[in-house]
Amino acid sequence: MFAGLQELGVANGEDLKETLTNCTEPLKAIEQFQTENGILLPSLQSALPFLDLHGTPRLEFHQSVFDELREKLLERVSAIASEGKAEERYKKLEDLLEKSFPLVKMPSIQPVVMCVMKHLPKVPEKKLKLVMADKDLYKACAVEVKRQIWQDNQALFGDEVSPLLKQYILEKENTLFSSDLSVLHNFFSPSPKMRRQGEVVQKLTQMIGKNVKLYDMVLQFLRTLFLRTRNVHYCTLRAELLMSLHDLDISEICTVDPCHKFTWCLDACIREKFVDNKRARELQGFLDGVKKGQEQVLGDLSMILCDPFAINTLALSTIRHLQELIGQDLLPRESPDLLLLLRMLSLGQGAWDMIDSQIFKEPKMEVDLITKFLPTLMSFGVDDYTFTVDQKLPSEDKGTPPYPSAIPEMFPKFLLEHRIACEIGLYYVLHITKQRNKNALLRLLPSLAETFNDLAFGDIFLHLFTGNLTLLADEFAQEEFCTSLFDNFFLAACSRKENVHRHVLRLLLHLHHKVAPAQLETLQKSLEPTKQSGEAVKELHSQLSEKLELRKPSPAQVADAPSMDLPLPTVPTPAPL
């Protein structure tokens, strides 16, 4: 408790103990100790007896004076740190640290020492090592001091950052499995600025401050974890962190990150959920501006484009462009804006391969994607328009022509073998579902059974798909619709993919009242958890079972009660007069 006082020549408890042990007159010794170590203010000596008369202990008095002086000293330290020339003020703070540091373990003085260290841009290394070696001191020091410790201790910094990264991923996954199913409020609803206010992003931003070295360390952690897990949420955090520093005008970092302006422009597109012509030109300028010898920046750009929020914006913009091309009677290869969107999608989807191989080169665009796959998607749109027009025309004897059901053979093949085609194809399915186009959905659904890397059974697609399906709630009463959706699509993957199991249960919890009772009972049995199922699946199934139990009609209380209706007596018809 009194550590360091002797070093400064101030008497402590041990000195008092020794004095009392060796003295012959204890009362005189105590009085002398008080005189030598009390507050050296002559006018105070006559005032202290008045406090005694009021029953105020000397400890209480000295403690209140001490607290007041400490507050004044903390204010003075902060004032010194902000006035005068840098060299002079830092010299004063260093001298003050040198004098006060021996008392750093003394709880009452520790805040002053920590305040001095906080305002020093470079704390002497010897003192940093002493702080780092003591867990209590390390915990008590300000983040400004910790930054100086972290920048030379990557492992320690990693230990601090790791729980935050785990928390971030867990939060994203919880959002994807949220019990709320809605088109208006889904995973992509929060604006970029709102997302950056999240606890993890704010904490990391504070931990990094203006320290470029720490920023580079966090980026390296994110790259490593992305490579190890293939989890695209690390890409989101990479972009959010940069933009959070941008919001605070941390130019020390923003000016040295070559992705800053690109990310800033893309962030504006994500906010609007669309890449307009002007921003498309800007983004193209950044990509074209990567000079020879600086190709490594493509690795970071690809990671930013791999962010699900970026992919969502690019894919939505692609679908919108295809719709416009149908109206303009143009082909995909005739649209430079569409080709740029495909280029960025390709770069984003190739992020893992690029960082893993360390070959920083833009993926080559598949010609068939532009000349065959996209025109096929457009032809589906044309079929919809044609069918709608036919429906409005006066019907003849032949009746209304049926909705086209055939699909070109190469369409499922593209979804299975080409990543970009698969991504765009899935977003087209989300588009037609959002439009409540049941016919188009039933036509394309069989093609989703086998897709590139099982993307159709990924959490992001299923989160959006189940949300959009709420718009087709009334169709769940139809056996044909349920068979196509559940039996031929969802249930086929449930046994091998637990996440699909969870998403189907989420959907049924929301729409069970729309499903035909017989169909619902079959689904409930098919979705029963196995021994290998996780707690989340068991909990969801239990919730569904409870809801279905509540829906069952209670047994009739009066089923066998005698009828109260009395038969009317037969009356003969009166004879005519």
C-alpha positions as CSV (number, residue, x, y, z in Angstrom):
1,M,0.0,0.0,0.0
2,F,2.9,2.4,0.8
3,A,5.1,1.1,-2.0
4,G,7.5,3.9,-3.3
5,L,7.1,6.4,-0.4
6,Q,10.5,5.5,1.0
7,E,12.1,6.0,-2.4
8,L,10.8,9.6,-2.4
9,G,12.0,10.3,1.1
10,V,8.5,10.3,2.6
11,A,7.8,8.4,5.8
12,N,5.4,5.5,5.7
13,G,3.7,3.0,8.0
14,E,6.9,1.0,8.4
15,D,8.7,4.2,9.7
16,L,6.0,4.9,12.2
17,K,6.1,1.3,13.4
18,E,9.9,1.5,13.9
19,T,9.6,4.8,15.7
20,L,7.0,3.5,18.2
21,T,9.0,0.3,18.8
22,N,12.2,2.2,19.8
23,C,10.7,5.2,21.6
24,T,10.2,5.6,25.4
25,E,7.3,8.1,25.1
26,P,4.8,6.9,22.4
27,L,2.5,10.0,22.7
28,K,5.3,12.4,22.1
29,A,6.6,10.2,19.2
30,I,3.2,10.2,17.5
31,E,2.9,14.0,18.0
32,Q,6.3,14.5,16.4
33,F,5.5,12.2,13.5
34,Q,2.3,14.2,12.8
35,T,4.2,17.5,12.9
36,E,6.9,16.3,10.5
37,N,4.5,14.6,8.1
38,G,1.3,16.6,8.3
39,I,0.3,19.5,6.1
40,L,3.0,22.1,6.5
41,L,0.6,25.1,6.8
42,P,1.1,27.2,10.1
43,S,-2.5,28.5,10.1
44,L,-3.8,25.0,10.0
45,Q,-2.3,23.9,13.3
46,S,-4.6,26.2,15.3
47,A,-7.7,25.1,13.2
48,L,-7.3,21.3,13.7
49,P,-8.4,21.3,17.4
50,F,-11.8,22.8,16.2
51,L,-12.2,19.7,14.0
52,D,-11.5,17.6,17.0
53,L,-14.2,19.4,19.0
54,H,-16.7,18.6,16.2
55,G,-15.7,14.9,16.3
56,T,-14.2,14.9,12.8
57,P,-11.4,12.3,12.6
58,R,-8.0,13.5,11.4
59,L,-8.1,10.7,8.8
60,E,-11.3,12.0,7.3
61,F,-9.9,15.6,7.1
62,H,-6.6,14.5,5.5
63,Q,-8.4,12.2,3.1
64,S,-10.7,15.0,1.9
65,V,-7.7,17.4,1.5
66,F,-5.8,14.6,-0.4
67,D,-8.7,14.0,-2.8
68,E,-9.0,17.7,-3.5
69,L,-5.3,18.1,-4.2
70,R,-5.3,15.0,-6.4
71,E,-8.2,16.5,-8.5
72,K,-6.2,19.8,-8.8
73,L,-3.1,17.9,-9.8
74,L,-5.0,15.9,-12.5
75,E,-6.4,19.2,-13.9
76,R,-2.9,20.7,-13.9
77,V,-1.4,17.6,-15.7
78,S,-4.1,18.0,-18.4
79,A,-3.4,21.7,-18.7
80,I,0.4,21.1,-19.0
81,A,-0.3,18.6,-21.8
82,S,-2.2,21.2,-23.9
83,E,-0.2,24.4,-23.4
84,G,3.2,25.7,-24.7
85,K,5.6,24.1,-27.2
86,A,5.6,20.4,-27.6
87,E,9.1,19.9,-26.4
88,E,8.6,21.9,-23.3
89,R,5.4,20.3,-22.2
90,Y,6.7,16.8,-22.9
91,K,9.8,17.6,-20.8
92,K,7.6,18.7,-17.9
93,L,5.5,15.6,-18.1
94,E,8.6,13.3,-18.3
95,D,10.0,14.9,-15.2
96,L,6.7,14.5,-13.4
97,L,6.5,10.9,-14.5
98,E,10.0,10.2,-13.2
99,K,9.1,11.6,-9.8
100,S,5.6,10.0,-9.5
101,F,6.2,6.6,-11.1
102,P,7.6,5.0,-7.9
103,L,4.1,5.5,-6.4
104,V,2.3,3.8,-9.4
105,K,1.1,0.9,-7.2
106,M,-0.3,3.1,-4.6
107,P,-4.1,3.2,-5.3
108,S,-4.6,6.8,-4.2
109,I,-1.7,8.1,-6.4
110,Q,-2.1,5.8,-9.3
111,P,-4.6,7.9,-11.3
112,V,-2.1,10.8,-11.4
113,V,0.7,8.6,-12.7
114,M,-1.6,7.1,-15.3
115,C,-2.8,10.5,-16.4
116,V,0.8,11.7,-16.9
117,M,1.6,8.5,-19.0
118,K,-1.6,9.0,-21.0
119,H,-0.5,12.5,-22.2
120,L,3.0,11.4,-23.1
121,P,3.3,10.4,-26.8
122,K,6.3,8.2,-26.0
123,V,6.5,6.7,-22.5
124,P,10.0,5.5,-21.6
125,E,10.3,1.8,-22.6
126,K,11.5,0.8,-19.2
127,K,8.3,2.0,-17.6
128,L,6.1,0.4,-20.3
129,K,7.8,-2.9,-19.6
130,L,7.0,-2.5,-15.9
131,V,3.4,-1.8,-16.7
132,M,3.1,-4.7,-19.1
133,A,4.6,-7.1,-16.5
134,D,2.0,-6.2,-13.9
135,K,-1.6,-7.3,-14.8
136,D,-3.2,-4.8,-12.5
137,L,-1.2,-1.9,-13.8
138,Y,-1.8,-3.0,-17.4
139,K,-5.5,-3.1,-16.8
140,A,-5.5,0.3,-15.1
141,C,-3.6,2.2,-17.8
142,A,-5.3,4.3,-20.5
143,V,-5.8,3.0,-24.0
144,E,-3.2,5.7,-25.2
145,V,-0.6,3.9,-23.1
146,K,-1.7,0.4,-24.2
147,R,-1.3,1.4,-27.8
148,Q,2.4,2.1,-27.1
149,I,2.6,-1.4,-25.5
150,W,0.7,-3.1,-28.3
151,Q,2.6,-1.7,-31.2
152,D,5.7,-3.8,-30.2
153,N,3.7,-6.8,-28.8
154,Q,1.6,-8.2,-31.6
155,A,0.7,-11.3,-29.5
156,L,-0.7,-9.2,-26.6
157,F,-2.6,-7.0,-29.1
158,G,-4.0,-10.2,-30.7
159,D,-5.2,-11.4,-27.3
160,E,-7.1,-8.1,-26.8
161,V,-8.6,-8.1,-30.4
162,S,-9.5,-11.8,-30.7
163,P,-12.6,-11.7,-28.4
164,L,-13.9,-8.7,-30.3
165,L,-13.6,-10.4,-33.6
166,K,-15.4,-13.5,-32.3
167,Q,-18.1,-11.3,-30.9
168,Y,-18.5,-9.5,-34.3
169,I,-18.9,-12.8,-36.2
170,L,-21.4,-14.1,-33.7
171,E,-23.5,-10.9,-34.0
172,K,-23.6,-11.3,-37.8
173,E,-24.6,-14.9,-37.6
174,N,-27.3,-14.1,-35.0
175,T,-28.7,-11.5,-37.4
176,L,-28.9,-14.0,-40.2
177,F,-30.8,-16.5,-38.0
178,S,-33.0,-13.8,-36.5
179,S,-36.6,-14.9,-35.7
180,D,-37.9,-11.9,-37.6
181,L,-38.7,-12.6,-41.2
182,S,-39.3,-9.5,-43.2
183,V,-38.6,-8.0,-46.6
184,L,-38.3,-4.5,-45.2
185,H,-36.0,-5.4,-42.2
186,N,-33.3,-7.9,-43.1
187,F,-29.6,-8.4,-42.8
188,F,-28.9,-5.6,-45.3
189,S,-31.3,-3.0,-44.0
190,P,-29.0,-1.0,-41.6
191,S,-27.2,1.8,-43.3
192,P,-23.3,1.6,-43.4
193,K,-23.1,4.5,-40.9
194,M,-25.4,2.8,-38.5
195,R,-23.5,-0.5,-38.8
196,R,-20.2,1.4,-37.9
197,Q,-21.7,2.5,-34.6
198,G,-21.7,-1.2,-33.5
199,E,-19.8,-2.0,-30.3
200,V,-17.0,-4.0,-31.9
201,V,-16.2,-1.5,-34.6
202,Q,-16.2,1.4,-32.1
203,K,-13.9,-0.5,-29.7
204,L,-11.4,-1.4,-32.5
205,T,-11.4,2.2,-33.7
206,Q,-10.6,3.4,-30.2
207,M,-7.9,0.8,-29.8
208,I,-6.2,1.8,-33.0
209,G,-6.5,5.6,-32.6
210,K,-4.1,7.1,-35.1
211,N,-1.6,4.3,-34.9
212,V,-0.9,3.0,-38.4
213,K,1.1,0.0,-37.0
214,L,-1.9,-1.2,-35.0
215,Y,-4.2,-0.6,-38.0
216,D,-1.9,-2.8,-40.2
217,M,-1.9,-5.5,-37.4
218,V,-5.8,-5.6,-37.4
219,L,-5.9,-5.9,-41.2
220,Q,-3.4,-8.7,-41.0
221,F,-5.5,-10.5,-38.4
222,L,-8.6,-10.1,-40.6
223,R,-6.7,-11.4,-43.7
224,T,-5.4,-14.4,-41.7
225,L,-8.9,-15.3,-40.3
226,F,-10.5,-14.8,-43.7
227,L,-8.0,-17.3,-45.2
228,R,-8.5,-19.7,-42.4
229,T,-12.3,-19.7,-42.2
230,R,-13.5,-18.3,-45.6
231,N,-15.9,-16.2,-43.5
232,V,-16.9,-13.2,-45.5
233,H,-17.9,-11.2,-42.5
234,Y,-14.2,-10.4,-41.9
235,C,-14.3,-8.6,-45.2
236,T,-17.2,-6.5,-43.9
237,L,-15.3,-5.6,-40.8
238,R,-12.3,-4.6,-42.9
239,A,-14.4,-2.0,-44.8
240,E,-16.3,-0.9,-41.7
241,L,-13.1,-0.2,-39.8
242,L,-11.6,1.9,-42.5
243,M,-14.8,3.9,-42.9
244,S,-15.1,4.4,-39.1
245,L,-11.7,5.9,-39.1
246,H,-12.8,8.0,-42.1
247,D,-15.8,9.3,-40.1
248,L,-13.4,10.5,-37.4
249,D,-11.1,12.2,-40.0
250,I,-8.1,10.1,-38.9
251,S,-6.0,11.2,-41.9
252,E,-2.9,9.5,-40.5
253,I,-4.4,6.2,-41.5
254,C,-6.8,7.1,-44.3
255,T,-4.1,8.7,-46.4
256,V,-1.8,5.7,-46.2
257,D,-4.5,3.1,-46.9
258,P,-4.6,2.8,-50.8
259,C,-8.2,1.5,-50.6
260,H,-9.6,4.5,-48.8
261,K,-11.1,6.4,-51.7
262,F,-12.4,3.3,-53.4
263,T,-14.0,2.1,-50.2
264,W,-15.5,5.6,-49.6
265,C,-17.1,5.6,-53.1
266,L,-18.3,2.0,-52.7
267,D,-19.7,2.9,-49.2
268,A,-21.9,5.6,-50.9
269,C,-23.2,3.0,-53.4
270,I,-24.0,0.5,-50.6
271,R,-25.9,3.3,-48.8
272,E,-28.1,3.7,-51.9
273,K,-28.1,0.0,-52.7
274,F,-27.2,0.9,-56.3
275,V,-24.1,1.8,-58.4
276,D,-25.1,4.8,-60.5
277,N,-23.2,5.9,-63.7
278,K,-21.1,8.6,-62.0
279,R,-19.9,6.4,-59.2
280,A,-19.3,3.5,-61.6
281,R,-16.9,5.8,-63.5
282,E,-15.1,6.6,-60.3
283,L,-14.8,3.0,-59.2
284,Q,-13.5,2.0,-62.7
285,G,-10.9,4.8,-62.4
286,F,-9.6,3.3,-59.2
287,L,-9.4,-0.2,-60.6
288,D,-7.7,1.1,-63.8
289,G,-5.3,3.2,-61.8
290,V,-3.6,0.3,-60.1
291,K,0.0,0.7,-61.4
292,K,2.5,-1.9,-62.3
293,G,4.4,-2.9,-59.2
294,Q,1.5,-2.0,-56.9
295,E,-0.7,-5.0,-57.8
296,Q,-0.8,-6.1,-54.2
297,V,-3.4,-3.5,-53.5
298,L,-5.8,-5.7,-55.6
299,G,-5.8,-8.1,-52.7
300,D,-7.2,-5.5,-50.3
301,L,-9.6,-4.2,-53.0
302,S,-10.9,-7.7,-53.6
303,M,-11.4,-8.2,-49.9
304,I,-13.5,-5.0,-49.7
305,L,-15.5,-6.1,-52.7
306,C,-16.0,-9.5,-51.1
307,D,-18.0,-7.8,-48.3
308,P,-21.6,-9.3,-48.5
309,F,-22.9,-5.7,-48.4
310,A,-20.8,-4.8,-51.5
311,I,-21.8,-8.1,-53.2
312,N,-25.5,-7.4,-52.4
313,T,-25.2,-3.9,-54.0
314,L,-23.4,-5.1,-57.1
315,A,-25.8,-8.0,-57.6
316,L,-28.9,-5.8,-57.2
317,S,-27.5,-3.3,-59.6
318,T,-26.7,-6.1,-62.1
319,I,-30.4,-7.3,-62.0
320,R,-31.6,-3.7,-62.4
321,H,-29.3,-3.2,-65.4
322,L,-30.6,-6.4,-67.0
323,Q,-34.2,-5.2,-66.6
324,E,-33.3,-1.9,-68.2
325,L,-31.5,-3.7,-71.1
326,I,-34.7,-5.6,-71.9
327,G,-36.6,-2.4,-72.2
328,Q,-33.8,-0.8,-74.4
329,D,-33.6,-3.9,-76.6
330,L,-29.8,-4.2,-75.9
331,L,-27.6,-7.1,-75.1
332,P,-25.4,-7.4,-72.0
333,R,-22.1,-7.0,-74.0
334,E,-23.4,-3.6,-75.2
335,S,-23.5,-2.1,-71.6
336,P,-20.1,-0.8,-70.2
337,D,-21.8,-0.2,-66.8
338,L,-22.9,-3.8,-66.6
339,L,-19.5,-5.1,-67.6
340,L,-17.9,-3.0,-64.8
341,L,-20.4,-4.5,-62.3
342,L,-19.4,-8.0,-63.4
343,R,-15.7,-7.0,-63.2
344,M,-16.1,-5.9,-59.6
345,L,-18.3,-9.0,-58.7
346,S,-15.6,-11.2,-60.2
347,L,-12.8,-9.4,-58.2
348,G,-14.8,-9.7,-55.0
349,Q,-15.7,-13.4,-55.4
350,G,-12.1,-14.2,-56.2
351,A,-10.8,-12.5,-53.1
352,W,-10.0,-15.7,-51.2
353,D,-8.1,-17.3,-54.1
354,M,-6.1,-14.1,-54.7
355,I,-5.0,-13.7,-51.1
356,D,-4.3,-17.4,-50.7
357,S,-2.2,-17.7,-53.9
358,Q,-0.6,-14.2,-53.5
359,I,-1.1,-13.8,-57.3
360,F,-2.5,-10.3,-57.5
361,K,-4.2,-10.3,-60.9
362,E,-7.8,-9.6,-61.8
363,P,-9.7,-12.8,-62.7
364,K,-10.4,-13.2,-66.4
365,M,-14.0,-12.5,-67.3
366,E,-15.9,-15.6,-68.6
367,V,-17.1,-14.7,-72.2
368,D,-20.0,-17.2,-71.9
369,L,-21.3,-15.4,-68.8
370,I,-21.9,-12.3,-70.9
371,T,-22.9,-13.9,-74.2
372,K,-25.0,-16.9,-73.0
373,F,-25.9,-16.8,-69.3
374,L,-27.1,-13.2,-68.9
375,P,-29.1,-13.3,-72.2
376,T,-30.8,-16.4,-70.8
377,L,-31.7,-14.5,-67.6
378,M,-33.1,-11.7,-69.8
379,S,-35.1,-14.3,-71.8
380,F,-36.8,-15.3,-68.5
381,G,-37.8,-11.7,-68.0
382,V,-39.1,-11.5,-71.5
383,D,-41.2,-14.7,-70.9
384,D,-42.7,-13.0,-67.8
385,Y,-43.6,-9.9,-69.9
386,T,-45.1,-12.0,-72.7
387,F,-47.1,-14.1,-70.3
388,T,-48.5,-11.0,-68.6
389,V,-49.5,-9.5,-71.9
390,D,-51.1,-12.7,-73.0
391,Q,-53.2,-12.8,-69.8
392,K,-54.6,-9.4,-70.7
393,L,-55.5,-10.2,-74.3
394,P,-59.1,-11.4,-74.9
395,S,-59.1,-15.2,-74.7
396,E,-60.1,-17.2,-77.7
397,D,-61.2,-20.8,-78.0
398,K,-57.6,-22.0,-77.4
399,G,-57.6,-20.4,-73.9
400,T,-54.7,-18.7,-72.3
401,P,-51.3,-20.2,-73.1
402,P,-49.6,-21.8,-70.1
403,Y,-46.6,-20.3,-68.4
404,P,-43.4,-21.6,-69.9
405,S,-41.8,-24.3,-67.8
406,A,-38.8,-25.4,-69.9
407,I,-35.3,-24.2,-68.9
408,P,-32.3,-24.2,-71.2
409,E,-29.9,-27.1,-70.3
410,M,-27.0,-24.8,-69.9
411,F,-28.7,-22.7,-67.1
412,P,-28.4,-25.2,-64.3
413,K,-24.9,-26.0,-65.6
414,F,-23.9,-22.3,-65.2
415,L,-25.3,-22.2,-61.7
416,L,-23.2,-25.3,-60.8
417,E,-19.9,-24.4,-62.4
418,H,-19.6,-20.6,-62.5
419,R,-19.5,-18.6,-59.3
420,I,-20.5,-15.2,-60.7
421,A,-23.4,-16.8,-62.7
422,C,-24.6,-18.6,-59.6
423,E,-24.5,-15.3,-57.6
424,I,-26.4,-13.4,-60.2
425,G,-28.8,-16.3,-60.7
426,L,-29.6,-16.4,-57.0
427,Y,-30.3,-12.7,-56.9
428,Y,-32.6,-13.1,-59.9
429,V,-34.5,-15.7,-57.9
430,L,-34.7,-13.3,-55.0
431,H,-35.9,-10.6,-57.4
432,I,-38.8,-12.7,-58.8
433,T,-39.8,-13.9,-55.3
434,K,-40.0,-10.3,-54.1
435,Q,-42.2,-9.5,-57.1
436,R,-44.5,-12.4,-55.9
437,N,-43.9,-14.1,-59.2
438,K,-44.9,-17.7,-58.2
439,N,-44.7,-19.1,-61.7
440,A,-41.2,-17.9,-62.4
441,L,-40.1,-19.2,-58.9
442,L,-41.5,-22.7,-59.5
443,R,-39.8,-22.7,-62.9
444,L,-36.3,-21.9,-61.6
445,L,-36.4,-23.6,-58.2
446,P,-35.4,-27.0,-59.4
447,S,-32.1,-25.5,-60.8
448,L,-31.1,-24.4,-57.3
449,A,-30.8,-28.0,-56.0
450,E,-27.1,-28.0,-57.1
451,T,-25.2,-24.8,-57.2
452,F,-21.6,-23.6,-57.1
453,N,-20.2,-24.3,-53.5
454,D,-23.8,-24.9,-52.4
455,L,-24.4,-21.1,-52.5
456,A,-28.2,-21.6,-52.7
457,F,-27.9,-23.2,-49.2
458,G,-25.7,-20.4,-47.8
459,D,-27.0,-18.4,-44.8
460,I,-27.2,-15.0,-46.6
461,F,-29.2,-16.3,-49.5
462,L,-31.6,-18.3,-47.3
463,H,-32.0,-15.4,-44.9
464,L,-33.1,-13.2,-47.9
465,F,-35.1,-15.9,-49.6
466,T,-37.2,-16.9,-46.5
467,G,-37.9,-13.2,-45.9
468,N,-39.1,-12.7,-49.5
469,L,-41.2,-15.9,-49.3
470,T,-43.4,-14.1,-46.7
471,L,-44.8,-12.1,-49.6
472,L,-46.1,-15.4,-51.1
473,A,-47.7,-16.4,-47.8
474,D,-51.1,-17.3,-49.4
475,E,-49.4,-19.8,-51.8
476,F,-48.4,-22.0,-48.9
477,A,-51.9,-23.4,-48.8
478,Q,-51.3,-25.0,-52.3
479,E,-49.8,-28.5,-52.3
480,E,-47.9,-28.0,-55.5
481,F,-46.1,-25.0,-54.2
482,C,-45.2,-26.6,-50.9
483,T,-44.0,-29.8,-52.6
484,S,-41.7,-27.8,-54.9
485,L,-40.4,-25.6,-52.1
486,F,-40.0,-28.0,-49.2
487,D,-39.8,-31.5,-50.6
488,N,-37.7,-30.7,-53.7
489,F,-35.6,-27.9,-52.4
490,F,-35.3,-27.3,-48.6
491,L,-35.7,-30.9,-47.2
492,A,-33.3,-32.3,-49.8
493,A,-30.5,-30.4,-48.0
494,C,-31.7,-30.4,-44.4
495,S,-30.1,-33.7,-43.5
496,R,-26.6,-32.6,-44.6
497,K,-26.8,-28.9,-43.7
498,E,-28.0,-27.9,-40.3
499,N,-28.2,-24.2,-41.3
500,V,-30.9,-25.1,-43.9
501,H,-32.8,-27.0,-41.1
502,R,-32.7,-23.8,-39.0
503,H,-33.9,-21.5,-41.8
504,V,-36.8,-23.8,-42.7
505,L,-37.9,-23.9,-39.1
506,R,-37.7,-20.1,-39.0
507,L,-39.9,-19.9,-42.1
508,L,-42.5,-22.3,-40.7
509,L,-42.6,-20.5,-37.3
510,H,-43.6,-17.4,-39.3
511,L,-46.0,-19.0,-41.8
512,H,-47.2,-22.2,-40.2
513,H,-50.8,-20.9,-40.1
514,K,-50.8,-20.6,-43.9
515,V,-49.7,-24.2,-44.6
516,A,-52.4,-26.9,-45.1
517,P,-52.7,-29.0,-41.9
518,A,-51.9,-32.3,-43.5
519,Q,-48.8,-30.8,-45.2
520,L,-47.8,-29.1,-42.0
521,E,-48.0,-32.4,-40.0
522,T,-45.7,-34.1,-42.6
523,L,-43.2,-31.2,-42.4
524,Q,-43.2,-31.3,-38.6
525,K,-42.2,-34.9,-38.7
526,S,-39.6,-34.5,-41.5
527,L,-38.0,-31.6,-39.5
528,E,-37.7,-33.5,-36.2
529,P,-34.1,-33.0,-34.8
530,T,-31.7,-35.9,-34.9
531,K,-29.2,-36.8,-32.1
532,Q,-26.6,-34.9,-34.0
533,S,-28.7,-31.7,-34.3
534,G,-27.5,-28.6,-32.4
535,E,-29.4,-26.8,-29.6
536,A,-30.6,-24.1,-32.0
537,V,-32.5,-26.6,-34.2
538,K,-34.0,-28.4,-31.1
539,E,-35.1,-25.1,-29.7
540,L,-36.8,-24.0,-33.0
541,H,-38.5,-27.3,-33.5
542,S,-39.8,-27.2,-29.9
543,Q,-41.2,-23.7,-30.5
544,L,-42.9,-24.9,-33.7
545,S,-44.4,-27.9,-31.9
546,E,-45.8,-25.6,-29.2
547,K,-47.4,-23.3,-31.7
548,L,-48.9,-26.2,-33.6
549,E,-50.2,-27.7,-30.3
550,L,-52.0,-24.4,-29.6
551,R,-53.6,-24.4,-33.0
552,K,-55.2,-27.9,-32.5
553,P,-59.0,-27.6,-31.8
554,S,-59.9,-28.7,-28.3
555,P,-62.1,-31.8,-28.1
556,A,-65.8,-31.0,-28.2
557,Q,-67.2,-30.8,-24.7
558,V,-70.8,-31.5,-25.7
559,A,-70.4,-34.0,-28.6
560,D,-72.8,-36.5,-27.1
561,A,-75.3,-34.2,-25.5
562,P,-78.9,-34.7,-26.5
563,S,-80.2,-32.4,-29.1
564,M,-82.5,-29.6,-27.8
565,D,-84.3,-29.2,-31.1
566,L,-87.9,-30.5,-30.9
567,P,-89.6,-31.9,-34.0
568,L,-92.4,-29.8,-35.3
569,P,-95.8,-31.7,-35.3
570,T,-97.3,-32.4,-38.7
571,V,-100.4,-30.3,-39.4
572,P,-102.9,-31.4,-42.1
573,T,-103.4,-29.1,-45.0
574,P,-106.8,-27.2,-44.5
575,A,-109.5,-28.2,-47.1
576,P,-110.4,-25.5,-49.6
577,L,-113.6,-23.6,-48.9
